[in-house]
């Protein structure tokens, strides 16, 4: 049954305001949002959430905002961020979440590009709107996003000011949101160029929530919110989806592992969304703790690990849930039902490691342009090397497949964006007349209907012999090395035509120091050490995929807020560096 028809038949929300209104009606006394603060946890129920959202929405209307006006949100994850997002939709306006990791100029440019009328900004970022160049377009009103901000510059309002305006204006009517109205403009992370404003409608986002709820068993979960809410993955799957399902969301205090583990224990989280790099770091942390354990405990762990592997080969992949129960409890992970990974490709060995410890992991796939989730790897029959089958209501096809069935992946469904802001030509380049979104990702669909991602079309390396090489495959192998922090593989033009495989490698100096017993190596020693790792990787690859030369650099690669490498930026920086031959 079509998602829209099913939603209407069951009386499900079609717009974002309807999500919070429905949940407040069904679960008025349930905890909705919690902030962990110095003085203790601050929690609001669904009933309280609706009241506060309505107050902020009335305040926006009292400021003179009309249906379709844009409202920027810039600040860390918090109940206030959530309330403003929901209130903006209730007031008939459009959310413009801004990435706090962007430069001051980039933030200013995006706010101007979106023609923002009101900006909600955390106190720490207010100066970007106070130091605008003369004549630069500025929001009509600026509201501090902090709950208790203290003294502010003249003209900057507080959330309490907005509520006071609402009280003075009385019970104004809210504009009725239509399902095809734009709900949010999300600027892409810019991994390949200038960010574009993705226009997502209410039904784009809500249909994605409904499809996720049909694809995954979501009970009365406790979500720990770690990823930045301006990113579509966290906003849809870690914020709006839990609200749709009546779940409880706790906002983590920090992205530092120590605080995440403390927050997991404190809120008894059952679900946490993360990016692959976060789960990779958690895996490495667990492995380091095991290595540092007393000899008898280490021996016991290795014996149990062998039992888990044997059971896995015999067809029982769940023995780790029993054997490693005490380890999970000690690590503060005993309440976790499952982790959810998204935002970038997840190396297959990561979910396999966690599942062997008895921790389930769901991998999803999608794009900002698809609200964002398109596929989900099911818990009951996962394929670690796949991103899973399409969700309910989603169609997939492979455009122009090669002899191996690999081509550009295209998807169609109600969650596909309305288009790019003020850029119909760019929209036409990715969405055809039949509504298919061409992702730019190369992949194939197996006989079970599972989608497999090979890499980005723009990253594809074509050798002089006409062979296709996917950088992501080689990066996964390089990054498995304990002395390599991260890597980026790319194609370098050769005189004979085509490209040869090259790599940029960032060593993990902390691990090298532990292994070598010294804090630094000279350049020659470092290259020799990395060269051995490159040779190991090359021995596992077909000859045409092997790394011909590599660069070793000391700084981490430039990334987006969800830890995707900004390849287009770094390629410019390495041109003058001398590569090391393998």
N, C-alpha and C positions, 0 to 999 in steps of 0.2 A: 504494500500500500504506500502511496506517495506520502512523504513526511508531512506536507502541509495538510492534506486531507485527514491524516491520522491525528495530527495535533488539534485540528478543529473538532473532529469527532470526539476526542477525549477532553476537550476544553482546556488544552494546554496553552501556555503563553505563546504569543506570536511576536511580542515586543519586549524589550528589556524592562520597562516599567511594570509590565504585567508579571514578570518573574518575581520581583520583590513584593508586589501586592498579593500574589497568590501564596507565596511562602509565609508572609505575615499572617494571612488568613488561616492557613493550615497549621502553622507551628508558632503561634504568637509568643510562647514562653520559652522556646528553645534558644540556646545561645547561638548567635550568628557570627559575631566577629569579636576577637580578643586581641588586645595589644599587651605584650609583656613589657612592663615598665618597672622602674626602680622601686616604686612604692607598692608593687604587686600587680597582678593581672587586672586589666580593665576590660570588661565584657559587656556587650549589648545584645539583647534578644532580638528576634525577628520583628516583634511588635514595636520595640523601641527604634529599630533601624528604619522602619517605614515612617514613623513619626518624624525622625530627624531628616530623612531624605525629603519628606514633604516640606519641612521648614526651609531647607536650603533651596529647594526648587521654587518656593514662593519668593524667597529672597532674590533669586535670579530674575524672576518675572518683575519684581519691584524695582530692580535695577534698569528695567526697560528692555530686557532681552526678548526677542521675538522667535517664533518657531524657525529653526534652521540656522540660527546664529551659532558661532563656534566658541567653545570654551576649552581653554588649555588647562592641563593638570601636570604639574612638575613637582615631584617630591618622592620621598621613599614610601614603601608599602606601609599602610596604616589604615585603621578604620575610617579616618577622615578622607583619605584618597578614595576609598570605596564609596562613601556616602556622596561625595561630590560627583563621581562618575554616574551613580544611579540618579541623583537629583538632576543632573544635566539632561539625561534622557527624559525624565518626568516633566521637565520644563519645556520639552520639545526641541531642545538644542542638540548640538553635535559635539561629542567629546574629541579632544585632540591631545592624547597623552604624549608627553615629551620625555625622551631619554635623558636622565640626569647626567649620564657619562659623556654627553656631547660637549664640545667646546662652547664657550659663552657665545661666540659668533654663530655657531650652528643652531643653538637654541633660539637665538633672536631671529635668525632667518626662517626657521620653521614656523614660529609663532606669527611672523609677518606673512609668510606664504599661505598660511591657513586663514588669514584675515580674522584673527581671534578677537572677540569682543571683551571677554572676561578671562583673566588668567588666575588660577589658583596655584600659588607658588609657595613652597616651603621657605622658611625664613632664610636658610643658608644660601638660597639661590635668588633672593629678591634683587640683589645688586645688578643682575643682568637686565632687569627692566628699569632700573634707576639710572643706568649708564648708557642709554640708547643714543646712537648718533643723532644729531640734529636732523629733523625731518623724517626720521625712521618711523614707519607705522607702529603704533603701540596700542595695546589693549585699552579700552575705555576705562575698565576698572581692574584693579589688582587686589586679590584677597589672599591673605596669608593662610597657608594650609595647616600650620601648626595649631594644636588645640589651645596651648597657653604660650603664645609667642613672646610676651613681654613687650617692651617699647618698640614701636615701628615707625618708619618714615611717614611723613605727612602724606595723606591721601591713600595709604594702604589700609584696607579694611580687614577685619577679622571675621571668622565664622560666626562669632556672637553678634557682630554688627549686622551680618546678613540675616540672622534669625530675628533680630530686632526690626529690621526693615520688613520682614515677612509678617511679623506680628502687627506692625502698623498698617500694613496693606490689607489685612483681613484675609478671609478664606477665598482667595482667587481661584478660578477654575484653571485646571491644567490643560494645555493643548493636547488633543488626542493624537498619540503617535500612531502612524500607519506602518504596517509591516515593511513596506518598501521605502520608508524614509531612511536617509543616511543617519546612522547612530554614532559612528566613529570614523575619524580619519587617522589612520595609523601610518606613520612614515617608515618606510622600509629601512633596514639597518645599513644599507649602503655597502654591502660586501663586494659589489662589482661596479659601483659608480655612485652617482648622485641619488640621494633618497627620493622616492616617489610617494605621494600621499595616496594610500589605499583607502577607498571609500567602501565601508562595510555597512550594510543596512541592518535594521533591527532583526529581520528574518534571517539574513545571512548568519548572524551570531547566534540567535536563539535556535535555529535549525541545527547548528553544529552542537549546541548543548544537548538537544533532544537526541541526535544521532549518537553522541558519546554515551548518553545514559542508556541507550538501547544496546550498545556494543559492550559496555563494561558493567559489572555488578557493583552498583554503588548503593551502599546501605547508609546508615546514620554515621557517616565517617567524620573523623577529626583531621582536617587538612592542615599541614604546616606550610605556610606561604613563604617561599624562599626567593623565587625568581622575581625580577622587577615587574610590577603590574602594568607598566606601559607596553610590555611585550604581549603580543596577541595570545601566545601559548598560555602564559600565566593568567591573563585577563579572562580568557574564555574557560580554559580547563581548570584553573586554580582559583577562580573567583566566581564567575557567573554560573558555571556548572554546579559547584557546591551549593550556591544559593538556590538554584533551581531544584536541587535534590534535598534541601533542608538540612544541609551539613553545617558543621562548625569549622570556622577558619581562624587559625592563630597566626599572627604575623611574627616571623622570626626576627630576632634582634639584629642579626648580622649574617653575612655570608661566610664568616670564619667557621671552620669545622668545629672548634670547641663550643661555640655558642649554638650552632645547629644541633649538635648532639645533646646539649643541655636542654634546648627547647623541645626536641623530640621527646625526651623523658618527661619534661614538665607537663606538656599538653597531652601526653599519651597519644601522639599522632598515629593514625592508621594509614594515611596516604601523604606522600610528599612528591611534588613535581620537581624535576631538576634537569639540567643539561648534562650531556655525556661527561664533560670535564669534571663536574661535581661528583658524579658516581665513580669516575676513575680515581679521584683523590680519596674517596671513602674506601674504595677497594685497597688502594695502596696503604692507607692508614691501618686497616685491619691486618693486612699482611705484615706490616712493620711491627704491630703489637704482638702478633704471633711469633715473629722471629725473636723478639725481646723477652718472650715468656720463659719461665724456668724450663730446663731440659725435659722434665717429666711431662709437663703440660704440652710442650711442643710435640713430643713423641705421641702423646695421646691424640692431639689434633690430627697429626699426619696419618695415624692409624684409622681414625674416623673418616678422614678424607678419602682414603683408599676404599673403605666400605661404601661410601657414597658413590664413588666412581663405579665400583663393581655392581651396585644396585642399579645404577643408571644403565649400564650395559645389559643388565638382566630385564630391563623394562620398567623399573621402579625409579622415577626421577625425584621422588619426594622424601627419601630417607633423611635428607639433611634437615628437614623440619623437626624431626625427632632428635637426631643426634646432636645438633648444634643449638638446641633450645637455650641451654645455660649461657652459651657464648653470646647469643643474640640479646639475652637479658642483661648481661654484663655490659654490652655495648650500648644499651638503651634502645635497642631495635625490636624488642619483644612484642610491642603493640602494633608494629607496622603490618598491614595487610598486603600492600604492594607499593612499590615505587613506580613513578611514571617518568619516562625520559622523552624529551623532545627538543626541538630547536636546532639540532644538528644530528649527524649520523652517529649511531651508537655502535662501537666495536663489538662484534658478537661475543667475544670472551667476557665482556663485563656482565651482561645479564646472566650468562652461564655461571659465572663465579657466584653471584648473589643467589641464584636458584639453588646451587649446591649447598649454600649455607642455610637454605630454607626461607629465603626472602624472594618473593615473586617480583617481577619487574615487567611493566607494560611499556612497549615502545610504540610511539605514534609517529605519523608523518604528515606533514602539511606545509602550508605557506601562509604568510600574512594575507595573501590574496584569497585564501580559502577559509579564513575566519578562526583558526587555521587548520583544524584536524581533518584529514581525509581518510587515513587508514589507521587501524589499531591491531597490534599483534595480540591475539587473545590469550588469556591466562591459561586456559585449559588445553590449548594446542599451539603453543608458540613455536616459531621458527626463528632462532637467534640471528640468522643471517638475513632475515626479511623484516619489513616494516608492517607485515600483516595484510589482510584483505581489506578492501574498501568498507567503510562504515555503511549502515543502512542509509539509502537515499543517494549514495555516491556511485557514479560510473567511472570506469577507467579504460583507457585504450593506449596502445603503444603506436606512436606515429613513426612511419618510415623505418620499420625494424630492419636490422641487418640479418645476416645469415644465422646469427645466434639468437635472434629474437629481441635484440637490444635496440631500443629507439627512444625517442623523447616521450616521456609520460605525460598524458593529458587526462584531466578529470572534469567531470560535469556533475553538478548538484546544486541544491538551494543555498549552499554556503559560499558559492563563488562570488567574489566582489562585484559591486556595481561598476567599478572602473577606477582609473587613476584620476586624482584631482587635477582639473584643468589640463588634461593631457589625453584627448581622445585617440591620438595617433599611437601613443604607447599602449593604450588599452587594446586597440585593434591588433597590435603585434602579439598579444598574449591570449586574447579571447576571440575565437572565431564566431561566425554568424550562427552556429548551432549551439553556442554556449560552452564550448570546450575550452578549459584553461590549460594552456601549454606551459608546463612548469619550468622548462630549461634543465630538468633532471633527466639523465639517461637511466634506463632500467628495463625490466621485463616483468611479465606476470607468469608465474609457474602454473602447472597443471591443477593445483589446488586453489588457484585464484589469489595467491599471496603475491604482493608487490615486492620486487627487489630493486634497490637503488644501486647503480654502478658509479655514479658521479655526476657532476655538473657538466652540461654540454660545453660551457665556456671554458672549463678546465681541461677538457679532453686533450690528450697529447697524441698526435699522429706522427708515427715514425716515418723515416724515408722509405721504408718498405711497405708503408700503408697500413701498418698495424695500429690498432687503437689501444691506448694505455690510460687507465683511470687512476689519477693521482691518489684518490682517497684509499684505494686498495693498498698502495705502497706506504702511505702515511700510517695506516693502521698497524702495519708490520713494524715500522720504525718506532712508533710510539709505545710498542710493547716492551722495548728495551728499558731497563731500570735506570740507565744513565742518560736517556733522552727525555727531556721535558716535553718537547713538541717538535713538529716538523711540518714543512710545506713542500710538496713536490710539484714541479712545473716543467714545461717543455721549453727547451732552448733551441733556437733555429740553428741548423747546420748548413754548411755550404752545399752539400749534395742534395739539399731539399729535405723537407720534413723537419722533425724535431728529435732531440735526444732527451733522455730523462735526467733531470737535475733535482737536487734537494737542498733546502735550507734547514739546518738542524740547530735547535737550541738545547745545549746540554743541561742536565740536572746537576748543577754544581754541588748541591748539598749531598746528594747520593754519591757523587764522585769523591767528595772529601771523606765520606764515611768509608768508602771502599779502599781508597788509597792512603787514608790516614794523613792527608794533608789538605790544606784549604785551597790550594791553587796548583795548576799545572802550567808549564810553559806552553807556548803555542804549538810547538812540534809534538809534545806529549799528548796534548788534547786532541790534535788531529789524528794522531796514531790510534788513540783510544776509540774515537768516533769511527774511524776507518774500519776497525774490526767489526763494529756493529753493522755498518753498511754492507760489508762483505757477507755477514750472516744473513742479512735480509736478501741480498742478491742471490744467495745460494738457494733461496726458496722461490725465486721468480724465474719465469721464462726469460730467455736471453734478451728478447726485445724490450722487456719491462725493466731491465736492470739499471740501477743508478750509475750514470757515467761520471758525474762529478757532483760535489756537494760543497756548500758553504757552512761554516760554523760561526754562529753569532752569539753574543753575550746577552742580548735583551730579548724579552718575550716578543712574539709576533703581534702586530696590531690586530685588535679584535673588536667585535661588537659587544654589546652588553650581555648577549647570550653566548659569548665565547666562540663565535665564528670568526675565522681568520679573514681579515680584509686583504685579500690577495692583490687587488688592484693597487693598493697603497704600497705594499711591501715590494712588489716587483720593481717599482721605481727606485727604491732605496738600495737594492742589491746590485745594480748594474755596475757600480764602480768597485765592488768587492771582488777580490780574487778567489775563485773557487778552488777547493782542494780536489785533486784527482783521486779517484778511488784506488 
